[in-house]
Amino acid sequence: MQVPALFDYRRASSIDDALALLEQGGEEARLLAGGHSLLPMMKLRLATPETLIDINDLTELDYLRLEGGRAEGEVIAIGAMTRHATLLDSPLLAEHYRIFAEAERVIADPLVRNRGTVGGSLCQADPAEDLSAVCCALRAEAVIRSSSGTRTLPVRELDLGPYETAVQPTEILTEVRVPVRPGSGSAYAKVHRRAGDWAIAAAGAFVRLDGDTVVDAGLGLAALGAPGMTCGAAEEGLIGGPATAEAIDAAARQVTETVEPSTDQRGPADYKRHLAGELTRRVLRRAVARASGSEPQRGEH
Ligand SMILES: Cc1cc2nc3c(=O)[nH]c(=O)nc-3n(C[C@H](O)[C@H](O)[C@H](O)COP(=O)(O)OP(=O)(O)OC[C@H]3O[C@@H](n4cnc5c(N)ncnc54)[C@H](O)[C@@H]3O)c2cc1C
C-alpha cells in the first residue's frame, strides 16, 4: 500500500487561524480541503508537505448565494469550501447557469463530489479540471485572502501551469464570484473513457443574446492545452454578430486551430483537437438555444 511521508497535522478554527498556520508553515505547508487530489498525490510522494492545515471546520467558507447591490450587478458568490454536490443540486445555479450541473454530473462519482471542494478544484490546477473550465468560460473571479488583505483575480489568470497557481503559499482562495447575465444560456460537454473519469476533452460555453445578436460569449476548454483554458479569438469572433450556425462553426474552427493538446494515455493529440471543435460546436448550439428560449423541452422533438 502506498503511504505518504510523515507530516504534521493542524486543524484551523477560522480563516485567520488558517492564515497564521500557513505563515508558520511557510513553503512546506499545504491546505487540506476535500483531500481528493492532495492525499493521492501525497501517497504517491508527488507531494510531500511537512504540515497539512485542515480547513474542513471553516463552515464560513461553505455557501452559495446571490449577491446584489453592487455596481457590477448581481453576482453568484460561491465559498471555497462548497462541495461539488452542492453545485450539482443548486436551484440558483440551475436557474442562471446550467453549465454547472452539466459539468458536475460528469465529475468523478458521488463520493468525490460529496467531499471535493470548489477551492481545491481550482487550486489543484489540473489541466483536465472541469470546474476550472466552467469558471473560465463564465469569466469568474477568484477572491484570495492573506494576512495582509484581500485581492481578486480572474480565474483565467489563476493557473500558472499544470498544478501551479497564482495563489501564494501564505494565501487562501476564499470565494469564486460569477456575474449574473440575464438573457444568457450555457452548456457543458465532455468526452471521457468511462463514467467518472477525467476528460479526454471537454468544452463549456455561455452566450448572451440581444435579439439574434451575440452581445457576450465565453468559452472554457479542459484537457486541451488552451492558455487560460479558453479561446479569446473564438469569443471575439462571436460577439457582435448574429448567433447563426455559420458563426458557431467559425468559432469551433478557431478553437480547433488554437488548442494544443498533447498525446497521452487518454488519446492522441489529433483526436483531442477534433473533439475540441466538435464539443465547442455542441455547447455553443445548446447555449444559444437556451438563451433564445428555443431549446426543445424533454420529450419534444
Ligand atoms: C477518482 C477521482 C476522480 C476525479 N475525477 C474528476 C473529474 O472527472 N473532473 C474533475 O474536474 N475533477 C475530478 N477529480 C478531482 C476532484 O474534483 C477533486 O475534488 C478536486 O480536484 C480537488 O478538490 P479537493 O477539495 O479534494 O482538494 P484537495 O485535494 O484538498 O486540495 C487540492 C489542492 O488545492 C489546495 N487547496 C485546497 N483548498 C484551497 C483553498 N481554499 N485555497 C488555496 N489552496 C487550496 C490544496 O492545498 C491542494 O494543493 C477527481 C478526483 C478523484 C479522486
The ligand as a Gaussian input file, in Angstrom:
#p B3LYP/6-31G(d) Opt

LIG

0 1
 C      -11.252000       9.293000      -8.503000
 C      -11.290000      10.768000      -8.803000
 C      -11.836000      11.188000      -9.996000
 C      -11.878000      12.552000     -10.291000
 N      -12.432000      12.947000     -11.474000
 C      -12.517000      14.257000     -11.765000
 C      -13.105000      14.690000     -12.991000
 O      -13.592000      13.914000     -13.805000
 N      -13.119000      16.027000     -13.233000
 C      -12.634000      16.933000     -12.352000
 O      -12.687000      18.128000     -12.642000
 N      -12.093000      16.569000     -11.163000
 C      -12.021000      15.243000     -10.865000
 N      -11.464000      14.853000      -9.677000
 C      -10.911000      15.862000      -8.753000
 C      -11.954000      16.335000      -7.771000
 O      -12.748000      17.306000      -8.401000
 C      -11.270000      16.944000      -6.531000
 O      -12.231000      17.106000      -5.571000
 C      -10.580000      18.290000      -6.731000
 O       -9.620000      18.277000      -7.723000
 C       -9.804000      18.733000      -5.519000
 O      -10.672000      19.209000      -4.555000
 P      -10.395000      18.903000      -3.029000
 O      -11.315000      19.775000      -2.255000
 O      -10.436000      17.453000      -2.806000
 O       -8.899000      19.497000      -2.858000
 P       -7.659000      18.968000      -2.032000
 O       -7.206000      17.663000      -2.547000
 O       -7.911000      19.060000      -0.568000
 O       -6.595000      20.103000      -2.419000
 C       -6.094000      20.238000      -3.723000
 C       -5.037000      21.354000      -3.727000
 O       -5.641000      22.624000      -3.547000
 C       -5.124000      23.283000      -2.377000
 N       -6.259000      23.986000      -1.773000
 C       -7.438000      23.420000      -1.391000
 N       -8.293000      24.384000      -0.994000
 C       -7.634000      25.554000      -1.123000
 C       -8.014000      26.921000      -0.863000
 N       -9.236000      27.257000      -0.424000
 N       -7.098000      27.903000      -1.083000
 C       -5.842000      27.568000      -1.537000
 N       -5.448000      26.298000      -1.805000
 C       -6.339000      25.310000      -1.606000
 C       -4.540000      22.181000      -1.531000
 O       -3.523000      22.657000      -0.668000
 C       -4.013000      21.242000      -2.598000
 O       -2.772000      21.702000      -3.063000
 C      -11.390000      13.504000      -9.361000
 C      -10.841000      13.065000      -8.157000
 C      -10.790000      11.708000      -7.858000
 C      -10.224000      11.263000      -6.553000

